[in-house]
Amino acid sequence: MERDIEAEAQERAARRDEAVRAAVEQGLLGPDAAVLGLLDMTGIQQSAAALRAAFDAVVPSGTPVLHAFAVKATPLVPVLRLLHEEGLGAEVASPGELALARAAGVPAERTVLDAPAKTPAELREALTLGIAVNADNPQELDRLDALVLPRGPEGVGGAPMTSLRSPLGIRINPQIGGGSIGATSTATATSKFGVGLRDEGAREWVVRAFLERPWLTRLHAHTGSQGIPMPLLARGVAETYALAEEINARAGRRQVDTLDIGGGLSVDFASEVAAPTYAQYARVLAEEVPGLFDGRYGLVTEFGRSLMARHGTVVARVEYTKSSGGRRIAVTHAGVQVATRTVYAPEAWPLRIAAYDAKGRPRTGPEVVQDVAGPACFSGDLLAEGRALPPLEQGDYAAALDTGAYYFAHHYAYNSLARPGIYGFAPDGAGGVTFAVVREPQTVAEVVAESGGAHADALTTLRASGSR
Ligand SMILES: *Cc1c(COP(=O)(O)O)cnc(C)c1O
């Protein structure tokens, strides 16, 4: 059943090479458009289908399953719309992400709100819309009480909920430890997320919270993102499942009816091959937590990176090449503004780089150790340091691979560098490639407007008024 992942990787690389060449041919890339992001529509569809198939294969038919794409991974409305049409929902963590999901047409019943700092207004909006909410902590649960119950403990204003449509749950932290990257490990003892289950009295507090609130029906855990080994992810799910069983036994009914197992499957940024796969993860879960898939629990997943990373590519023109201290350097237009994590934490977030010539054809030939630098004004602005690649020449293109999640969609405005355009690509049906604008490139006028351009006199006027 499972597609051969090596063949899939080769096809994906071939599609990418075709797209880079077509982008140069069609003028999307060139002297006046020196950096862009590309999204492989075919690959996105394949990943969405693989995710659905992986879990369909392990749950009894009829089990409610919602794959809520973690919007923070690729916060782009056209992507969310495509994923929605491919049968996925949305996991949102801010008013902005919720607005994106709604703009994409993702219905409330396919949306999950998980932020750690939700305001009363955000909670009220979510409940009014019927969006699922996972409370992060006891204070947030107090706020939910006030919204759900006619006379909440806080007695806050606003209309009480007459009909509660939102499935509500509590986020727990199984405190089973971190992975290889501290910043994306969420199940450490002192993580800021969820209720730390191993803290003194915490487990009993969670059980009581459920027993006292018949409207709590979900448990949520997201054990971490990139760098969490699959067995650790599975343990986080197992702990969540065990707690649900305990709550339901104490309640004497199936109060917890849905487990939200989060996302977090890692991407191997050193290789084109997409392992581990969703099918492997689903099988591991079925072995380690068989009760999860026996039909008693609905399932929510929240994958982000593993769904989208492979399908995005940053392509940047090589403006200059030079040599310094014996090191060959290609100065490109992609750096910290599009690959922030890689530039600031290169050990944790290495990216593969592909070299293309001025016509967008893959460069071949003997490799040379070189730096691939970005355009920003600090010396650490390197996409890759001391990397062996075919020698990049002036006018060539350097591509940062696997950047479809948490990269070019997460612009960082250092040096007032403009947000690049993002283009989706697909076969044109005649052996070529066709593109669609996913996000317009930001103009310099927009950079000025977003940098207080309309308030140019604000401080000088203030100074004048103060000295009067
Ligand atoms: C970031 C996040 C995800 C997605 O994580 P990935 O590693 O991109 O799969 C899912 N759920 C929550 C709560 C998150 O914070």
The ligand as an ORCA input file, in Angstrom:
! r2SCAN-3c Opt
* xyz 0 1
  C       3.595     23.573     16.704
  C       2.493     22.723     17.147
  C       2.064     21.657     16.352
  C       2.749     21.270     15.063
  O       4.017     20.731     15.290
  P       4.849     20.120     14.068
  O       6.150     19.766     14.657
  O       4.962     21.199     13.038
  O       4.103     18.945     13.559
  C       0.964     20.946     16.766
  N       0.327     21.238     17.924
  C       0.723     22.234     18.728
  C      -0.021     22.503     19.977
  C       1.818     23.007     18.368
  O       2.228     23.985     19.173
*
